[in-house]
Amino acid sequence: MKKFTNSTVAGAFLLATSPAWASKTGTSPFPIPGNTDGGPQIPPTRNAPSFPGKSQIEMTSVTLEKADERKMRSCTVPKVNLAQPRPQHILSLAVDPKKRQEVTLQFAIDKIPSGNEERVLLLLYSRCLSTQPKIRTPLSKQKLALDVKDIEILATYKLNATTKPSRPGAAAMQQMTINIELETDKLAQQIKAGNNTFYFQAGVLKKSDFDRKNYGVINLSQLAALHFSSKTCPNDAQFSSKIKAENAACKYLPTKTQ
């Protein structure tokens, strides 16, 4: 499995008091065209195949790096009946707001389809979800669950062109682990402000489409979530209440008032 600990776009990110998380090197905002439905500037062709079964990117886990497991308390995630869009993976952690520490989050990405063109892998982040995707992604089995009014590209990674499998019918897939650093004092500010849950999706598209902002042809992973508590882990009822509640930052987004 490939492990990426650094990138020209994202090496470490901070939970700032700004609308979304930011990288030390500066995040790129997710550019959304001006049309009302948020569709791509260059729509995919009408006859394009729809999510071929062997090429679905997966976010298989979100974990703390082994060396950082003593810095934050890992909490039990009880079964909660969540409405759609529902995260497939949830990591719950308790943060000491009085300590300023850096911890490393690990996002495991699997089944990244290979291709004969250079591609880009994106790690997308938002504090808010949308039940109605604002960008049409007909080539992806998974739809965009993140609210485009709060979304950011947390990291981008270049994927080199690869040769086709030598064995006919074989699926040429790649996998990687993305390491992202987190500053806990900035995270504590978000928790205090009423933002406890943060959502992520990974996506892959050709570099040529990425450069043209043609996001309609992106191949998206399932949704993952990070839930944070201050000081101590929540009991089952507290966890259920918090993760079902909308983050404070989402209550006044433009999408809520349109």
N, C-alpha and C positions, 0 to 999 in steps of 0.2 A: 504494500500500500504506500503510495506517495504521501509524504508529509510536507506541507508547506508552512513554514514558520514566519516567513517574511514575504513582502510583496511591495512593489513600487507604489501601489495605491493604498494598501492597508497593512500595517504591521501591528499596531495597537489601536484600540479605540477607547474613548472616554464616554461615560454616561454624563453628558453635559446638561445644563438647564435649558439649552436650545431645544427646538421641536423634536430633534432626533439625535441619536448617538452620533459621535463624530470621531474620526480617526486622527491620530497625532499628525499624520501627513495630510489630512483634509479629505473629507468624503466627497464623492461626486453625487449631486442630487439626481434622482431618477427623472430624466426629462420626459414629461408627458405632453403630447401635442395638444393644441388648443381646442380641438373639437370636443363637443360635449360628452361623447361616450368614451373618450380616452383611447380610441382605437389607434393602431399603428399608422405611421405616415405612409408606409408602403405595405399594403395588406398582402397576406399570403395568397398564392394563386388559388382559385376556387376549387380546382381539382387536386390540390395537394393532399397526400395521404394523411389520415388523422391518427395520431399517436400510435405508431407501430409498436407492437407489444414488447419487442426485445430492446427498445431504446429508451426506457423510462428512467430518468435520473432519480435517485433515492437519497434522502437524508436519513441515514440509518440510526444515528444517535447524536446527542449533544451531552458532553460530559466535562468534568473538571480534569485538568491535567493531574496525573498521579501525585506529583510533588506539591500541588496546591490543595490537596484534599483536607489538610489540617487547618487551612486558613478560613474556610467557609464550611458551615455545617450542611451536609446533604440531608434533605428532608424526604420523608416518605410521601409518595404521590398516591392518594387514595383514588378509587374509581369515582369519577364524576360524570354525570350525564350532561355533556356539553352540546350546545346547538352547533349547527354548521355555520361557518367553516370550523372544523374540529381539529386541533393539533394531534398529530399521530405520536409525537414524542414530547414529553413534558419533563423538564428538569426543575426541581424545587430546591432552593438554597436559602439559608438564613445568613444575614449579613450583620456584622458588628459595626454600627454606625460610627463608633468612636475610633476605629482603626483605619488607617490609610494603608491599603495593601494592593498589590497587583496580583491578579490570578489569571490563569490561562484557560479559556474555554476551547474545547475541541469539537469541531463539527465534522462528523464522518460522512463523506459523500460517496455513494456507490452507484454502479451501473451508468457511469457517464459514457454516452455513446461516442465511439471513435469516428473520425471522419477524415477525408482526404483534403480538407481545408482547415486552416487555422481557425480555432474557436475561442470563445471567451466564457469562463465560468463566473457567474455573479453570486454573491451572497447578499440577499436582500433583507432589509429589516424594517419593521414598523411597530409602533405601540398600539396600532388600531387595525381592526379587521373590517372587511367589507363583504356582505352577503351577496352582492351583485358586482362581479369583477368589472372594473372600468377599462380594462384592456382585453380585447378578444384574443385568445391564444388557442386556435383550433388545432394546432399541431402538438399540443401538450395534453396528456390525460388529466394532469392536475391543473386546476385553474388558479389564477392569481387571487389569493385570499387577503393580501395586505391592502390597506387603504392607500390609494395613490396620493392622497393629500398629506400623508405623514411618512411616506416611504423614502428610504435612502438605499443607495448601493453601499453596503458596508465594506465590501472587498471585491476586487476583480482579479482574475488569474488567467493568463494566456495558456491555452492548450494547443500544443503543436499538432500539425497534421500527422496522421498515422496511416500506415499501410493497411490494406484489407487483410483479414485472416487468411492464412494459407489453406485452411480446411474449409471447403464449401459449407455454407450454412452456419458456420461458427459465428458467435456474436463477439465482436471486438469491443470490450468494455474497459473502462478505467475506473480507478477508485483513488480517493485522496482524503487526507485529514487536514483541515484548515485550523490553524491555531490563532486565536484572537485574544489579546490581552485586555483585561478589564480592571479599572481602578475603582475600588469599593467605596471610597468616600464620595465619588460622583454618583455612584449607584444609590447610595443612601439618600442623596438629595432627591432623586427621582421617586424613591419609595415614600419619602416624607411628603412629596407633592401629590401623592395619590396614584402613582404609576407603578404597579406591581408586576405586571406581566408583559413580556416582550416577545414578538413573533418573528420568525425567520422562514425564508424559502430560498433554496438554491435554484439556479437556472443556467442553462447552456444555450448558446446560439452562435452562429458563424460570426467571425470577427467583422466581416463585411456588413452583416446585418446590424451588429452592435454599433459600428461606426456611423451607420445611416439612421440609428435610433429606431430600427424596425423591430420593435419588441414583440410584435404579434406572432413571430415565428419562434419564440423562446420555448424551450422544453423545461418545465418546472418540476421541482420536487414536491413532496408532501410538506405540509405545514409543521413546524416545530415551535415550541414555546419554552421560555425561561420564566419561572415564577420566583420572585424574591420576597422574603419577609425580613423584618428588622429584629435583630437580637435572637429570637427563638423561633423554632419551627411551629407552624400553625397546627392545630388539631384538625380533624377531618372536616368538621363543620366550618371552621374558619377558612380552610383552604378552598372548600367548595364555594363559599360566599365570595371570596376575593377573586378567584379565577373566572367566575361567572360574571363578575362586575366589570363594567367598562372602565378603562383607565381614565383618569381625570383629563388627560390631554386630548382625549377623543371627543369630549362633549361639545366642543365649540369649533370643530373642524368645518370648513366650508361645505363639505358633503352633508353635514347634519342640518344645515340651514337652507340648502338649495331646494 
